[in-house]
């Protein structure tokens, strides 16, 4: 629903406010005293922002840095250890969301923001927020394919083929911040006490994906075969997931025996999830936010991409394996269609073609290499 509203109602509002903005006197930003970053969606992308926010803090140590996001992302923002303040809107209900947004706009306008950085990829919603907040200087992405109004004083052409880390690096370079990506990132985490004795002996499994794009899940039955294989190894298999994922994960675990397996879906905070990944030997995940958290804390990953491309969102480096079949219809999700999956096939073949036998074969090699290095 939010995507439909953003595309159609948001498009009309952008046109309306753009006409008003033609007569609005622009103010010059004379300092970076107060900086506001807009990043509402994609928890994993916020985790990947940590080095950028840290670089911004180094560049402007005396500035106030704020971030505006949805309520469920507050903890991941706090884990970056940078923002002085966090504004949130609860998106579980459209009416509550609108009320929260209006309330926060009023608060933010009182702060008299000097610089606003809109990091959403071509959403009309954050473009409209940029207009209503009325910072002296504002930066945001633009594309000839998507009309977002004329609200950003500094427009950045959206680069279609760049990796997300490079996109963020370019944006923050425009702010004068020199970003260095050093793995692991300085993301805050808490290692669950009851798992500390298993450090290096855990393979964490995330069978979930963002509820907005469930088509990013690697098939249920494939994950079952993979976990059954892991149960035959010396590693403890830990299943993860949010409270919303718990029913799905519980159903999955009910199909397995109790050997070498633990279900922590709905039981961990994000800090504890990051701590679990930190002590894991490996994280296996569908394309999702937890995958990026695993990357940020420096743990090797195995991931599955289909509707979206690992060339843009996949973990980078020799420690990471991104399975991707690159069908002629892939990727079918992009920022221009609001990240809506419009599959032209009868099933999600891009993920179904990543067979469990192929993945298990790679895992055997990975785990054997770990054993040799001990």
GIQUIGI-V135136 format. One record per residue. N is the residue number from 0. RES is the residue in one letter. PHI is phi in whole degrees, -180 to 180 (NA if undefined). PSI is psi in whole degrees, 0 to 359 (* if undefined). OMEGA is omega in degrees with one decimal (NA if undefined). Layout:
# GIQUIGI-V135136
N&RES&PHI&PSI&OMEGA ; N&RES&PHI&PSI&OMEGA
This chain:
# GIQUIGI-V135136
0&X&NA&318&-178.6 ; 1&X&-62&323&-179.7 ; 2&X&-68&319&178.6 ; 3&X&-62&315&179.4 ; 4&X&-62&317&-178.5 ; 5&X&-63&318&-175.8 ; 6&X&-71&313&-171.6 ; 7&X&-95&304&178.5 ; 8&X&-70&319&177.9 ; 9&X&-61&321&178.8 ; 10&X&-63&319&178.9 ; 11&X&-67&319&179.7 ; 12&X&-67&324&177.1 ; 13&X&-61&318&179.2 ; 14&X&-65&316&-179.8 ; 15&X&-63&309&-177.5 ; 16&X&-70&331&177.6 ; 17&X&-64&323&177.4 ; 18&X&-65&318&178.0 ; 19&X&-65&321&-175.7 ; 20&X&-66&338&177.7 ; 21&X&-61&332&-177.3 ; 22&X&-104&7&-177.3 ; 23&X&-90&132&179.9 ; 24&X&-76&124&179.8 ; 25&X&-80&141&178.7 ; 26&X&-104&144&180.0 ; 27&X&-86&133&175.9 ; 28&X&-82&118&-177.8 ; 29&X&-100&353&-179.8 ; 30&X&-157&173&173.8 ; 31&X&-113&39&-174.3 ; 32&X&-65&320&178.4 ; 33&X&-132&122&-175.3 ; 34&X&-120&130&177.7 ; 35&X&-118&130&177.7 ; 36&X&-112&129&176.6 ; 37&X&-100&114&174.9 ; 38&X&-150&99&-171.9 ; 39&X&-93&319&-169.8 ; 40&X&-117&167&-179.6 ; 41&X&71&83&178.2 ; 42&X&-53&319&-178.9 ; 43&X&-63&324&178.5 ; 44&X&-65&326&177.5 ; 45&X&-68&321&176.2 ; 46&X&-60&321&-179.5 ; 47&X&-72&346&178.7 ; 48&X&-77&346&-171.1 ; 49&X&-52&311&179.3 ; 50&X&-63&329&179.3 ; 51&X&-69&316&178.4 ; 52&X&-65&322&178.6 ; 53&X&-65&319&178.6 ; 54&X&-65&322&177.7 ; 55&X&-64&320&177.4 ; 56&X&-65&320&178.0 ; 57&X&-63&320&-178.0 ; 58&X&-70&321&-177.4 ; 59&X&-127&72&-173.8 ; 60&X&-63&335&-177.4 ; 61&X&-99&1&-178.2 ; 62&X&-81&157&171.0 ; 63&X&-94&125&-179.7 ; 64&X&-113&123&-179.5 ; 65&X&-118&156&176.0 ; 66&X&-136&134&179.4 ; 67&X&-111&123&-175.3 ; 68&X&-150&182&174.0 ; 69&X&-82&156&-172.1 ; 70&X&-58&323&-176.6 ; 71&X&-68&346&179.5 ; 72&X&-97&4&-176.8 ; 73&X&-60&318&-177.3 ; 74&X&-65&318&-179.4 ; 75&X&-66&326&175.6 ; 76&X&-65&316&178.3 ; 77&X&-61&325&-178.3 ; 78&X&-67&341&177.0 ; 79&X&-71&338&175.9 ; 80&X&72&18&-174.6 ; 81&X&-116&305&-170.5 ; 82&X&-58&141&175.9 ; 83&X&-81&337&179.8 ; 84&X&-154&148&-179.0 ; 85&X&-129&125&174.6 ; 86&X&-102&134&-176.8 ; 87&X&-131&153&174.2 ; 88&X&-131&133&-178.3 ; 89&X&-83&113&-175.3 ; 90&X&-97&14&178.3 ; 91&X&-74&343&179.1 ; 92&X&-141&128&-174.0 ; 93&X&-61&322&-178.8 ; 94&X&-71&318&176.8 ; 95&X&-64&321&-179.7 ; 96&X&-62&313&179.9 ; 97&X&-62&316&179.4 ; 98&X&-62&316&179.8 ; 99&X&-63&319&-179.7 ; 100&X&-63&313&180.0 ; 101&X&-62&316&179.4 ; 102&X&-60&318&-178.8 ; 103&X&-73&327&176.2 ; 104&X&-59&317&178.8 ; 105&X&-61&316&179.1 ; 106&X&-63&314&-175.7 ; 107&X&-67&320&178.8 ; 108&X&-60&327&177.7 ; 109&X&-68&337&179.1 ; 110&X&-75&343&-179.9 ; 111&X&56&65&-175.2 ; 112&X&-65&134&177.4 ; 113&X&-83&314&-175.2 ; 114&X&-132&128&175.7 ; 115&X&-114&133&179.2 ; 116&X&-120&111&-179.2 ; 117&X&-93&106&-176.3 ; 118&X&-98&5&174.6 ; 119&X&-75&143&-177.1 ; 120&X&-85&90&169.5 ; 121&X&68&26&174.1 ; 122&X&-81&142&176.4 ; 123&X&-72&328&-177.0 ; 124&X&-55&308&-177.3 ; 125&X&-74&335&173.6 ; 126&X&-65&317&177.9 ; 127&X&-65&320&176.2 ; 128&X&-59&319&178.9 ; 129&X&-57&316&178.9 ; 130&X&-64&314&-174.9 ; 131&X&-72&327&178.9 ; 132&X&-75&326&172.2 ; 133&X&59&56&174.0 ; 134&X&-73&160&-179.3 ; 135&X&-66&320&179.4 ; 136&X&-130&139&178.8 ; 137&X&-142&145&179.7 ; 138&X&-126&142&177.9 ; 139&X&-167&163&-178.1 ; 140&X&-80&150&173.8 ; 141&X&-140&159&176.8 ; 142&X&-154&147&176.8 ; 143&X&-67&344&-178.4 ; 144&X&-83&342&-175.9 ; 145&X&-135&123&178.2 ; 146&X&-84&121&-179.9 ; 147&X&-121&16&-178.9 ; 148&X&84&196&-176.0 ; 149&X&-128&41&-167.8 ; 150&X&-92&335&-178.1 ; 151&X&-85&129&178.1 ; 152&X&-71&329&178.9 ; 153&X&-121&111&-178.3 ; 154&X&-98&138&179.0 ; 155&X&-116&120&180.0 ; 156&X&-65&129&-177.9 ; 157&X&-69&121&-179.1 ; 158&X&-87&114&-172.6 ; 159&X&-67&326&-168.8 ; 160&X&-103&356&-176.5 ; 161&X&-81&151&174.0 ; 162&X&-71&150&-176.8 ; 163&X&-55&323&179.9 ; 164&X&-65&321&179.1 ; 165&X&-71&325&176.8 ; 166&X&-61&311&179.3 ; 167&X&-62&318&-179.7 ; 168&X&-60&318&179.6 ; 169&X&-64&319&-179.5 ; 170&X&-63&313&-176.1 ; 171&X&-73&337&173.0 ; 172&X&-65&324&177.0 ; 173&X&-63&337&177.4 ; 174&X&-89&0&179.7 ; 175&X&89&7&-177.4 ; 176&X&-98&128&-179.8 ; 177&X&-94&106&-174.6 ; 178&X&-90&131&173.8 ; 179&X&-121&127&178.1 ; 180&X&-95&105&177.2 ; 181&X&-117&118&-179.8 ; 182&X&-87&132&-0.6 ; 183&X&-78&155&172.7 ; 184&X&-72&165&-179.7 ; 185&X&-87&54&179.0 ; 186&X&-86&130&-178.2 ; 187&X&-71&142&179.5 ; 188&X&-151&161&174.8 ; 189&X&-128&123&177.9 ; 190&X&-83&121&178.8 ; 191&X&-56&129&-174.7 ; 192&X&-56&318&-174.5 ; 193&X&-73&355&179.6 ; 194&X&-110&356&-173.8 ; 195&X&-61&327&180.0 ; 196&X&-71&348&-179.4 ; 197&X&-100&12&-176.6 ; 198&X&-54&126&-179.0 ; 199&X&81&359&-177.5 ; 200&X&-117&17&-175.6 ; 201&X&-116&138&164.8 ; 202&X&-113&114&-179.3 ; 203&X&-89&139&-176.8 ; 204&X&-124&126&174.2 ; 205&X&-117&105&-177.1 ; 206&X&-90&2&-171.8 ; 207&X&-99&171&169.3 ; 208&X&-145&171&177.8 ; 209&X&-55&135&-178.1 ; 210&X&-59&337&-179.1 ; 211&X&-72&336&-179.9 ; 212&X&-137&73&-179.4 ; 213&X&-65&342&179.4 ; 214&X&-67&352&177.9 ; 215&X&-82&354&178.8 ; 216&X&-72&130&167.7 ; 217&X&-65&142&-172.8 ; 218&X&-52&139&-179.9 ; 219&X&-50&310&-175.6 ; 220&X&-68&333&176.6 ; 221&X&-70&317&177.2 ; 222&X&-61&323&178.1 ; 223&X&-59&314&179.0 ; 224&X&-62&319&-179.4 ; 225&X&-64&314&-178.2 ; 226&X&-68&324&177.0 ; 227&X&-60&321&175.0 ; 228&X&-63&314&-178.1 ; 229&X&-64&329&178.0 ; 230&X&-65&340&179.2 ; 231&X&-88&358&179.5 ; 232&X&-98&181&179.9 ; 233&X&-81&354&-174.1 ; 234&X&-87&147&173.5 ; 235&X&-84&125&179.8 ; 236&X&-93&124&-179.0 ; 237&X&-117&121&177.4 ; 238&X&-90&135&-178.7 ; 239&X&-120&171&177.7 ; 240&X&161&161&178.4 ; 241&X&-80&179&175.9 ; 242&X&-62&325&178.6 ; 243&X&-69&334&-178.9 ; 244&X&-87&348&-168.2 ; 245&X&-56&314&-178.4 ; 246&X&-60&317&179.5 ; 247&X&-63&315&-178.4 ; 248&X&-71&320&177.6 ; 249&X&-59&317&178.1 ; 250&X&-61&319&179.1 ; 251&X&-62&311&-176.8 ; 252&X&-65&330&-179.6 ; 253&X&-64&343&-180.0 ; 254&X&-88&359&-174.3 ; 255&X&-118&159&172.8 ; 256&X&-77&177&-176.2 ; 257&X&-87&355&-173.5 ; 258&X&-68&127&172.4 ; 259&X&54&36&-177.5 ; 260&X&-139&144&176.1 ; 261&X&-142&134&-179.0 ; 262&X&-102&111&179.8 ; 263&X&-111&16&179.6 ; 264&X&-60&129&178.6 ; 265&X&79&4&-174.5 ; 266&X&-110&351&-174.7 ; 267&X&-116&144&167.3 ; 268&X&-76&169&177.6 ; 269&X&-64&324&176.6 ; 270&X&-61&318&179.4 ; 271&X&-71&325&175.8 ; 272&X&-62&315&177.7 ; 273&X&-63&322&178.0 ; 274&X&-66&319&175.7 ; 275&X&-60&313&179.7 ; 276&X&-63&325&-178.9 ; 277&X&-61&322&-177.9 ; 278&X&-96&4&178.5 ; 279&X&-81&146&174.3 ; 280&X&-73&329&-175.1 ; 281&X&-158&147&173.0 ; 282&X&-121&126&177.3 ; 283&X&-111&126&-170.5 ; 284&X&-152&148&164.5 ; 285&X&-68&168&176.1 ; 286&X&-64&110&-172.3 ; 287&X&-168&173&178.1 ; 288&X&-58&314&179.2 ; 289&X&-57&328&176.5 ; 290&X&-58&317&-178.3 ; 291&X&-73&330&174.8 ; 292&X&-66&317&177.3 ; 293&X&-59&317&177.5 ; 294&X&-62&317&-176.5 ; 295&X&-64&327&-179.7 ; 296&X&-89&1&171.4 ; 297&X&90&18&-178.4 ; 298&X&-94&137&176.9 ; 299&X&-59&146&-177.9 ; 300&X&-132&154&167.3 ; 301&X&-125&126&-173.4 ; 302&X&-137&164&-175.3 ; 303&X&-126&122&179.9 ; 304&X&-119&142&178.4 ; 305&X&-144&285&179.3 ; 306&X&-65&335&177.0 ; 307&X&-120&163&-172.6 ; 308&X&-101&135&174.4 ; 309&X&-68&343&177.8 ; 310&X&-64&337&179.8 ; 311&X&-106&320&-172.7 ; 312&X&-118&357&-175.8 ; 313&X&-78&150&173.0 ; 314&X&-58&143&-175.1 ; 315&X&-108&140&172.8 ; 316&X&123&166&-176.2 ; 317&X&-67&340&-177.8 ; 318&X&-82&359&-173.0 ; 319&X&-125&135&178.0 ; 320&X&-117&119&177.5 ; 321&X&-109&111&177.0 ; 322&X&-82&129&-176.7 ; 323&X&-159&124&-175.4 ; 324&X&-90&345&174.7 ; 325&X&51&54&177.4 ; 326&X&-65&167&-177.6 ; 327&X&-66&344&178.2 ; 328&X&-101&2&-177.6 ; 329&X&-100&147&-11.9 ; 330&X&-78&148&-179.5 ; 331&X&-104&358&178.9 ; 332&X&-112&128&175.4 ; 333&X&-150&174&-175.8 ; 334&X&-71&343&-177.3 ; 335&X&-78&333&178.7 ; 336&X&-105&20&178.2 ; 337&X&71&22&-178.5 ; 338&X&58&38&175.7 ; 339&X&-97&128&179.5 ; 340&X&-78&123&174.2 ; 341&X&-123&79&-175.1 ; 342&X&-71&130&-178.5 ; 343&X&-92&1&-179.3 ; 344&X&-111&170&-177.3 ; 345&X&-73&331&178.1 ; 346&X&-136&171&-179.9 ; 347&X&-81&75&-173.7 ; 348&X&-64&330&-177.3 ; 349&X&-60&329&176.8 ; 350&X&-97&325&179.1 ; 351&X&-65&335&179.1 ; 352&X&-79&352&172.7 ; 353&X&-88&94&-171.4 ; 354&X&-79&146&-179.2 ; 355&X&-61&329&179.1 ; 356&X&-61&319&178.7 ; 357&X&-64&317&-178.9 ; 358&X&-68&315&-179.6 ; 359&X&-62&321&178.2 ; 360&X&-60&318&178.1 ; 361&X&-69&322&179.7 ; 362&X&-65&322&177.1 ; 363&X&-56&315&180.0 ; 364&X&-65&318&179.8 ; 365&X&-62&311&-177.5 ; 366&X&-68&327&176.4 ; 367&X&-66&321&177.5 ; 368&X&-64&319&177.6 ; 369&X&-60&318&-178.1 ; 370&X&-65&321&179.7 ; 371&X&-67&329&-176.4 ; 372&X&-82&350&-178.9 ; 373&X&-76&*&NA
